[in-house]
Amino acid sequence: QLNRACLGGLDLARQRIADRAVRGDGNVKRLLRNVDRGFERITVGSDDVPVAIELKPSGAGERLLAARRERAFACVQDLAERSQLSRGDLAALAAADALYFISGNRHRARWDVAGLVPPSPLFPRPRIAEALPLLPSPTVAEAVVADYRTLGLSLRAHPIALLRRQLRAAGWLSCAELKKLPNGAPAAVAGLVITRQRPNSASGVVFVTLEDESDHSNVIIRPQLVERQRREVLEARLLGVRGRVQREGEVLHLIATHLEDHSELLGSLLTRSRDFH
């Protein structure tokens, strides 16, 4: 299987998996190989965010990169034959949209992978020009949902950016707008929940980090509100928080007074938070 690994810790600047590795992009700076639990992990460090691809069995990623160094891939069949990847690895690459530079989009990539013919040792496979299938390109929203399903992230657009008009009409600020407010100001911000923390030393206080297309917001939820709105605290993926700004210099928190779960706006988008208790 092919899985994403965000090694840079940058939530707003993550990279699509295998993109630069397969294209042989000029930004590729180094290649590290680490065999771990039967997977081969190839880390591609670029000027912004290092990413990793994991291919099983071990050696698949190395073959892919070695073939790309020889020459560019002409098509998915060429990539499959020269890299000797399994159909499962190819399907994972297609699902992760790592083959867009050959096929154009996920739909076409899946079609191309499904039509692959295993090479025969006796009869070379003839190259036959086939008519392009009339498959519609995914919309931005569909592509973002697919990115999150396969990679857990997307660089096309942040999910909240696609909902910004709707959220703004309901009175929700962006994280960047929240940071402009003075100490003590009332505020309402909504974003994806990316972390929840409830340290033993915090006397029942829960710390939540929200993320949108503009920035992050740190939210403090006191024990009384945690008890009243436990479901929103523990289950919301898209959380709206109403409260007051607490600012000390450049450090800003939103002290929550009311929580709203708007996860239904995400539809089929899969998001996960890192929860520490």
N, C-alpha and C positions, 0 to 999 in steps of 0.2 A: 504494500500500500504506500501511497504517497501522502505525507502529512506535512503541514506547515510547522515551522519552528521560528518563532520570533525571538531572535537572540539579542537584538538591540534594545529592547525594552521601550521602544518609542511607539506609543499607541496610535499617534496620528500620522506616522510616516512609515508604515510597514510596507514590505515589498511583496508583490505577487510571486508565489513560489515557482522556482525553476525558470523564470523568465530570462534573466540575464545568462543563466547557465546554459540554456539550450541555444540561445541566439548567439552566444559568443560575443556579447556586448563589450565594447571597449572599456566600460567602467569596471570590469572584473579585475580585481587587484590580486587576489590570492585564492588558493584552493587548499583546503584542509580535509583530510580523510580520517574518519574515525568509525571503526566497525564496532557497533554496540547492539547487543541483543539480536544478532542476526540481520540487522539493517546496516546499510552503508549510508552514512550521513556525509553529505558534501556541503560544506559551508562556502558560500560565495560572498566575499566581503567587497562592498562597493563604497562609493564616497558617502553614502547616506546610511543605509541600514543593511547589516549582514543578514542573509537569509539562508535557509537550509532546505535541501530536498532529501527525502528518505526513500530509498528504493529497496525492494526485497525481491530476489535474494541479493546478498552482498556482491558487489562488483558491477551491478547494473548502472549505477550512477557514473562510475569511472569509465565504463565503456561508452556511455552517452557523450561524456565530455571529450573523450579521446576521438570519437568519430566526428564531433563538431570541429575539433582543431584541424582535422584533415581538410574539410571543406564544408560549406553550408549544406543543410539538408534541402533537397529538392522538393520533397513531399513527405507525408506521413509514412508511406511505404518505405521510402529511402531511409528515414530515421529508424524505423523498426528493424530493417534488415541490417543496417550497419552498426546499430547499437545493441542488437540482439536482446531487446527488451521483451518481457512477457506481455501477453495481452492485458493482464491486470495492471501492470505498470503503465502501459499506454493509455488504458481507460482512465487511470487516475490522473495522468498528465492532461488528458483531454478535459476531464471534469474540473481540474484546477485552472483551465484556460491557459496552460503553458504552451499549447500548440497553436495559439491564435496567429502567430507570425507565419504559419504555413497554411492553416485552414481558414483563418479569418474570424471565426468566433466559435463558441462552445458547440453550438448545434452542428456546424460543419465538421468540427474536430471529432465529435462522437460518430458522425456518419463515416468519416474517413477511417477511424479505428475499426468500426464494425465491418467495413468492407475489406479489411486486410486479408491477404492470401498468404499463408505460410510458404516460404521458398522451398522449392523442390531440389534435391541434390542431383536429379537426373535431367530435369527439364527447367531451364531458366524461365522465370515468369516474364512474359512479354509485357512491355509498357503500352497500355491501351489508354488513349485519351477518352475519358468519360465525360458526359454532359454533367454540368454542375447541378446538384439538387436544388429545387426551389424551396429552400428552408429560410424562414424569416430570421433576421438577426435578433438576438435578445434585446429587450429594452434595457435601459440603464438600471431600472429597479430589478428586473429579472436577473441581470448580471450580478448586481450587488448581493442579492439573495443567494445566488449560486456560489459566489466568492465566499460568503460566510459559511455556507454549508460544507464546502470542501476545504477551505483554508482557515476559517475563523476570522477573516479580515478582508478588506477590500481597499484598493487605491483608486477605484473609479470614482466613487462618491461615498461620503459617510451616510449611513442610513438616516441620521437625523436631518441631514441637508435635504433629503427627499421629502421630509415631513415638515420642513421649516415653515412654509406658508401656513399650514394647518395649525402648527403650534403657536405661531405668532398671533394668529387670529384668536386663539384661546387665551392669549396674554402671557405666554411663557417666554422668558428671556433666554438668550443664548448664554453659554458659559463666559464668553468674552464680554458680553454686555454686563453680566453680573459683576465682573471685576472692576468695572468703572464706578460702581455705587459707593457712597460714603458709609462710614461706620454707623450702624443703627438703622439703615434704610430698610424698609420692607421690600421683599423680592420674591419672585417666583421663577424657578428655573427647572427645565426638564432635560433629561439626557439618559443615555445608556448607563446602566449600573455596571461598572467594571471591577470594583472591589468593595467588599464589606469586611469591616474589622471590628471585633469586640474583645479588646484586650482585657485580661483579668484585672489589670491595674486601673481600668477606666471606670470602675463602679457601675457597670451596666450600660455605659454610653456606647453607642454604635457609630462608627465612622464609615461613611459611604463616599465613594468617588464616582462622580458622573462624568460622562464624556459626550461631547457633540462634535460637530464639524469645525468648531472654532477653538476649543480649549477644554480644560478640565475644571470641575468644581468640587470642592471638598465640603461635605455636609456632616454636621454633628446632630445626632438624634439622641435626645436625652431619654433616660429609662422610662419615664412616665409615658412618653409618646411611643416608645418601643412596645410597651405593654398594650396600649390602645390600638396600635396599628401594626401588629406583629406580621400579618400576612403581607402587607405592602413592604415592610422592612426586609423580609426574608425571600419573597418570591418575585417582586417586580423586576422586570428587565428594562423597561422604559419607565423611569420614575420621575414624577413631578413633585417638586418640593417647594412649599411656601414657608417663609420664615423671615428672619432678620439677619442682616449682614453684620458679621463681627470682623473688624479689621484692626490689625496691629502692624503698622508699616506696610510692607508689601504682602504680608501674610493675611489671607482672607478665608473665612469660613462662613457658611450659611447655617445658622442655628434653626433647625426645622421646627415648625409649629403644626404643620399638616402635610400629609403625604397622599399622593394620588398615583395609582397604578394605571398606566396607559399602555401596557404591553400589547393590548389588542391592536394598536396602530402598526405594530411590526409585522402583522400577518404571519407568513411562514418563515420569516427571518429568524435564524437561530443565533442567539448570542449567549455568551457565558461570562459569569463574573468569577473573580478569584475571591473566595471567602475564607477569612481567617478568624478562628474563634479561640 
